[in-house]
């Protein structure tokens, strides 16, 4: 059995990581702090962004405290002894002055059963003063910073209107890692322009950067996005289910076994999804990745350098 898992996976699961670190079941509790995004300054944004992709946030109209308490009330019915990490998921959660950010994060540090904070953001919104604050925060709690990369191909980043390049991502990761901040990268497989080689190169880059964790997503088309227009105009072809399974397994083989695989497929909102339909069967995808790795007798880190 792969050593970084508790449930016969052949990759390093987040459940295993939390169990080893905190000796307990730990949940990331998604929150919406109503943050904006620098990529929307002119009414634009990433071509796939629908602004409604946060399917795990049960009610983003309430305060952060209410969101958190409402969510853990549900979790504690099944896992009464679990611990929690407030997860600032929606929007770009460092895209504000420090005097705005500090109260948002500090509020949760003294909450019962809270063992850390997770903050999703972009590599181009982490100024030096914010990074120094995060470094201090990291000394007081277990801090995770999630950064969207999506692809290491700069031509692809330009096509999807990402708003930053690979160099920006690399430099930001290096600053965070220099301060021992647990850093997670988001990538998307199947982006227009990205080849199979590009997707593997993205995994290689993250491996070389010694990233702490990774979230892997499949590209999907949501209603009302620029990507939907491109899809309707047949400007690109979506990745098939079989190709997605294949590329994920090959990426896992390239990633060091110590890198935590926080996510391996996405959770599109059914009512917002245009395509592909196969993404709605999340657990079938997870099971088929497991089966494929067993069949091919492979595992995370098999080809990592």
TAFEN-V981440 format. One record per residue. N is the residue number from 0. RES is the residue in three letters. SS is DSSP state (hx for helix, st for strand, lp for the rest). OMEGA is omega in whole degrees, -180 to 180 (999 if undefined). Layout:
n->N res->RES ss->SS omega->OMEGA
n->N res->RES ss->SS omega->OMEGA
//
This chain:
n->0 res->UNK ss->lp omega->176
n->1 res->UNK ss->lp omega->-167
n->2 res->UNK ss->lp omega->-177
n->3 res->UNK ss->lp omega->179
n->4 res->UNK ss->lp omega->177
n->5 res->UNK ss->lp omega->-173
n->6 res->UNK ss->lp omega->173
n->7 res->UNK ss->lp omega->171
n->8 res->UNK ss->lp omega->177
n->9 res->UNK ss->lp omega->174
n->10 res->UNK ss->lp omega->-172
n->11 res->UNK ss->lp omega->-173
n->12 res->UNK ss->st omega->177
n->13 res->UNK ss->hx omega->178
n->14 res->UNK ss->hx omega->178
n->15 res->UNK ss->hx omega->-178
n->16 res->UNK ss->hx omega->-180
n->17 res->UNK ss->hx omega->180
n->18 res->UNK ss->hx omega->-180
n->19 res->UNK ss->hx omega->-176
n->20 res->UNK ss->hx omega->-173
n->21 res->UNK ss->hx omega->179
n->22 res->UNK ss->lp omega->-178
n->23 res->UNK ss->lp omega->171
n->24 res->UNK ss->lp omega->-178
n->25 res->UNK ss->st omega->178
n->26 res->UNK ss->st omega->167
n->27 res->UNK ss->st omega->-176
n->28 res->UNK ss->st omega->-175
n->29 res->UNK ss->st omega->-178
n->30 res->UNK ss->st omega->175
n->31 res->UNK ss->lp omega->179
n->32 res->UNK ss->lp omega->178
n->33 res->UNK ss->lp omega->178
n->34 res->UNK ss->lp omega->177
n->35 res->UNK ss->lp omega->-177
n->36 res->UNK ss->lp omega->-180
n->37 res->UNK ss->hx omega->-179
n->38 res->UNK ss->hx omega->-179
n->39 res->UNK ss->hx omega->-178
n->40 res->UNK ss->lp omega->-178
n->41 res->UNK ss->lp omega->180
n->42 res->UNK ss->lp omega->-179
n->43 res->UNK ss->lp omega->179
n->44 res->UNK ss->lp omega->176
n->45 res->UNK ss->lp omega->-172
n->46 res->UNK ss->lp omega->-178
n->47 res->UNK ss->lp omega->-172
n->48 res->UNK ss->lp omega->-180
n->49 res->UNK ss->lp omega->-177
n->50 res->UNK ss->lp omega->-179
n->51 res->UNK ss->lp omega->-175
n->52 res->UNK ss->lp omega->-175
n->53 res->UNK ss->lp omega->-172
n->54 res->UNK ss->lp omega->-178
n->55 res->UNK ss->lp omega->179
n->56 res->UNK ss->lp omega->-169
n->57 res->UNK ss->lp omega->179
n->58 res->UNK ss->lp omega->-175
n->59 res->UNK ss->lp omega->178
n->60 res->UNK ss->lp omega->-180
n->61 res->UNK ss->lp omega->178
n->62 res->UNK ss->lp omega->178
n->63 res->UNK ss->hx omega->180
n->64 res->UNK ss->hx omega->180
n->65 res->UNK ss->hx omega->177
n->66 res->UNK ss->hx omega->-178
n->67 res->UNK ss->hx omega->-177
n->68 res->UNK ss->hx omega->178
n->69 res->UNK ss->hx omega->-178
n->70 res->UNK ss->hx omega->-178
n->71 res->UNK ss->hx omega->176
n->72 res->UNK ss->hx omega->178
n->73 res->UNK ss->hx omega->-177
n->74 res->UNK ss->hx omega->-174
n->75 res->UNK ss->hx omega->175
n->76 res->UNK ss->hx omega->-179
n->77 res->UNK ss->hx omega->-177
n->78 res->UNK ss->lp omega->-174
n->79 res->UNK ss->lp omega->-177
n->80 res->UNK ss->lp omega->-176
n->81 res->UNK ss->lp omega->176
n->82 res->UNK ss->st omega->-170
n->83 res->UNK ss->st omega->173
n->84 res->UNK ss->st omega->175
n->85 res->UNK ss->st omega->-173
n->86 res->UNK ss->st omega->177
n->87 res->UNK ss->st omega->-167
n->88 res->UNK ss->lp omega->-172
n->89 res->UNK ss->lp omega->176
n->90 res->UNK ss->lp omega->-179
n->91 res->UNK ss->lp omega->-164
n->92 res->UNK ss->lp omega->167
n->93 res->UNK ss->lp omega->-179
n->94 res->UNK ss->lp omega->180
n->95 res->UNK ss->lp omega->177
n->96 res->UNK ss->lp omega->-179
n->97 res->UNK ss->hx omega->-178
n->98 res->UNK ss->hx omega->175
n->99 res->UNK ss->hx omega->-175
n->100 res->UNK ss->hx omega->-173
n->101 res->UNK ss->hx omega->-179
n->102 res->UNK ss->hx omega->180
n->103 res->UNK ss->hx omega->-176
n->104 res->UNK ss->hx omega->-175
n->105 res->UNK ss->hx omega->-177
n->106 res->UNK ss->lp omega->-171
n->107 res->UNK ss->lp omega->-173
n->108 res->UNK ss->lp omega->-177
n->109 res->UNK ss->lp omega->178
n->110 res->UNK ss->lp omega->176
n->111 res->UNK ss->lp omega->174
n->112 res->UNK ss->lp omega->174
n->113 res->UNK ss->st omega->-175
n->114 res->UNK ss->st omega->180
n->115 res->UNK ss->st omega->175
n->116 res->UNK ss->st omega->174
n->117 res->UNK ss->st omega->-175
n->118 res->UNK ss->st omega->177
n->119 res->UNK ss->st omega->-177
n->120 res->UNK ss->st omega->179
n->121 res->UNK ss->lp omega->-179
n->122 res->UNK ss->hx omega->-178
n->123 res->UNK ss->hx omega->178
n->124 res->UNK ss->hx omega->179
n->125 res->UNK ss->lp omega->178
n->126 res->UNK ss->lp omega->-178
n->127 res->UNK ss->hx omega->-180
n->128 res->UNK ss->hx omega->176
n->129 res->UNK ss->hx omega->180
n->130 res->UNK ss->hx omega->178
n->131 res->UNK ss->hx omega->176
n->132 res->UNK ss->hx omega->179
n->133 res->UNK ss->hx omega->177
n->134 res->UNK ss->hx omega->176
n->135 res->UNK ss->hx omega->179
n->136 res->UNK ss->hx omega->-179
n->137 res->UNK ss->hx omega->178
n->138 res->UNK ss->hx omega->-176
n->139 res->UNK ss->hx omega->178
n->140 res->UNK ss->lp omega->176
n->141 res->UNK ss->st omega->-175
n->142 res->UNK ss->st omega->173
n->143 res->UNK ss->st omega->174
n->144 res->UNK ss->st omega->179
n->145 res->UNK ss->st omega->-178
n->146 res->UNK ss->st omega->174
n->147 res->UNK ss->st omega->171
n->148 res->UNK ss->st omega->179
n->149 res->UNK ss->st omega->178
n->150 res->UNK ss->lp omega->176
n->151 res->UNK ss->lp omega->179
n->152 res->UNK ss->lp omega->-176
n->153 res->UNK ss->hx omega->177
n->154 res->UNK ss->hx omega->177
n->155 res->UNK ss->hx omega->179
n->156 res->UNK ss->hx omega->177
n->157 res->UNK ss->hx omega->-180
n->158 res->UNK ss->hx omega->-178
n->159 res->UNK ss->lp omega->177
n->160 res->UNK ss->lp omega->-176
n->161 res->UNK ss->lp omega->176
n->162 res->UNK ss->lp omega->174
n->163 res->UNK ss->lp omega->179
n->164 res->UNK ss->lp omega->-178
n->165 res->UNK ss->hx omega->180
n->166 res->UNK ss->hx omega->178
n->167 res->UNK ss->hx omega->179
n->168 res->UNK ss->hx omega->-178
n->169 res->UNK ss->hx omega->-178
n->170 res->UNK ss->hx omega->180
n->171 res->UNK ss->hx omega->177
n->172 res->UNK ss->hx omega->-179
n->173 res->UNK ss->hx omega->178
n->174 res->UNK ss->hx omega->-180
n->175 res->UNK ss->hx omega->-179
n->176 res->UNK ss->hx omega->178
n->177 res->UNK ss->hx omega->179
n->178 res->UNK ss->lp omega->177
n->179 res->UNK ss->lp omega->177
n->180 res->UNK ss->lp omega->-179
n->181 res->UNK ss->st omega->-171
n->182 res->UNK ss->st omega->-177
n->183 res->UNK ss->st omega->179
n->184 res->UNK ss->st omega->173
n->185 res->UNK ss->st omega->174
n->186 res->UNK ss->st omega->179
n->187 res->UNK ss->st omega->175
n->188 res->UNK ss->st omega->176
n->189 res->UNK ss->lp omega->179
n->190 res->UNK ss->lp omega->175
n->191 res->UNK ss->lp omega->179
n->192 res->UNK ss->lp omega->-178
n->193 res->UNK ss->lp omega->174
n->194 res->UNK ss->lp omega->176
n->195 res->UNK ss->hx omega->179
n->196 res->UNK ss->hx omega->178
n->197 res->UNK ss->hx omega->-178
n->198 res->UNK ss->hx omega->177
n->199 res->UNK ss->hx omega->178
n->200 res->UNK ss->hx omega->177
n->201 res->UNK ss->hx omega->177
n->202 res->UNK ss->hx omega->180
n->203 res->UNK ss->hx omega->179
n->204 res->UNK ss->hx omega->-180
n->205 res->UNK ss->hx omega->177
n->206 res->UNK ss->hx omega->-180
n->207 res->UNK ss->hx omega->179
n->208 res->UNK ss->lp omega->-177
n->209 res->UNK ss->lp omega->178
n->210 res->UNK ss->lp omega->-178
n->211 res->UNK ss->lp omega->-178
n->212 res->UNK ss->st omega->-178
n->213 res->UNK ss->st omega->171
n->214 res->UNK ss->st omega->-178
n->215 res->UNK ss->st omega->-179
n->216 res->UNK ss->st omega->168
n->217 res->UNK ss->st omega->177
n->218 res->UNK ss->lp omega->172
n->219 res->UNK ss->lp omega->-177
n->220 res->UNK ss->st omega->179
n->221 res->UNK ss->st omega->180
n->222 res->UNK ss->lp omega->173
n->223 res->UNK ss->lp omega->-180
n->224 res->UNK ss->lp omega->174
n->225 res->UNK ss->hx omega->178
n->226 res->UNK ss->hx omega->177
n->227 res->UNK ss->hx omega->178
n->228 res->UNK ss->hx omega->179
n->229 res->UNK ss->hx omega->180
n->230 res->UNK ss->hx omega->179
n->231 res->UNK ss->hx omega->-180
n->232 res->UNK ss->lp omega->178
n->233 res->UNK ss->lp omega->-180
n->234 res->UNK ss->lp omega->177
n->235 res->UNK ss->lp omega->180
n->236 res->UNK ss->lp omega->178
n->237 res->UNK ss->lp omega->177
n->238 res->UNK ss->lp omega->177
n->239 res->UNK ss->lp omega->179
n->240 res->UNK ss->hx omega->-179
n->241 res->UNK ss->hx omega->179
n->242 res->UNK ss->hx omega->178
n->243 res->UNK ss->hx omega->178
n->244 res->UNK ss->hx omega->-178
n->245 res->UNK ss->hx omega->-176
n->246 res->UNK ss->hx omega->178
n->247 res->UNK ss->hx omega->180
n->248 res->UNK ss->hx omega->180
n->249 res->UNK ss->hx omega->176
n->250 res->UNK ss->hx omega->179
n->251 res->UNK ss->hx omega->179
n->252 res->UNK ss->hx omega->-177
n->253 res->UNK ss->hx omega->-175
n->254 res->UNK ss->lp omega->177
n->255 res->UNK ss->lp omega->-176
n->256 res->UNK ss->lp omega->-179
n->257 res->UNK ss->lp omega->178
n->258 res->UNK ss->lp omega->-177
n->259 res->UNK ss->st omega->178
n->260 res->UNK ss->st omega->-175
n->261 res->UNK ss->st omega->179
n->262 res->UNK ss->st omega->-177
n->263 res->UNK ss->lp omega->172
n->264 res->UNK ss->lp omega->-175
n->265 res->UNK ss->lp omega->180
n->266 res->UNK ss->lp omega->179
n->267 res->UNK ss->lp omega->175
n->268 res->UNK ss->lp omega->-174
n->269 res->UNK ss->hx omega->-176
n->270 res->UNK ss->hx omega->-178
n->271 res->UNK ss->hx omega->-172
n->272 res->UNK ss->st omega->172
n->273 res->UNK ss->st omega->-180
n->274 res->UNK ss->st omega->-1
n->275 res->UNK ss->lp omega->-178
n->276 res->UNK ss->hx omega->-175
n->277 res->UNK ss->hx omega->179
n->278 res->UNK ss->hx omega->-179
n->279 res->UNK ss->hx omega->-180
n->280 res->UNK ss->lp omega->-173
n->281 res->UNK ss->hx omega->-174
n->282 res->UNK ss->hx omega->174
n->283 res->UNK ss->hx omega->178
n->284 res->UNK ss->hx omega->179
n->285 res->UNK ss->hx omega->-180
n->286 res->UNK ss->hx omega->-179
n->287 res->UNK ss->hx omega->173
n->288 res->UNK ss->hx omega->177
n->289 res->UNK ss->hx omega->-178
n->290 res->UNK ss->hx omega->-179
n->291 res->UNK ss->hx omega->-180
n->292 res->UNK ss->hx omega->177
n->293 res->UNK ss->hx omega->-179
n->294 res->UNK ss->hx omega->-178
n->295 res->UNK ss->lp omega->180
n->296 res->UNK ss->lp omega->-178
n->297 res->UNK ss->lp omega->-174
n->298 res->UNK ss->lp omega->178
n->299 res->UNK ss->lp omega->177
n->300 res->UNK ss->lp omega->-177
n->301 res->UNK ss->lp omega->-178
n->302 res->UNK ss->lp omega->-180
n->303 res->UNK ss->lp omega->-179
n->304 res->UNK ss->lp omega->999
//
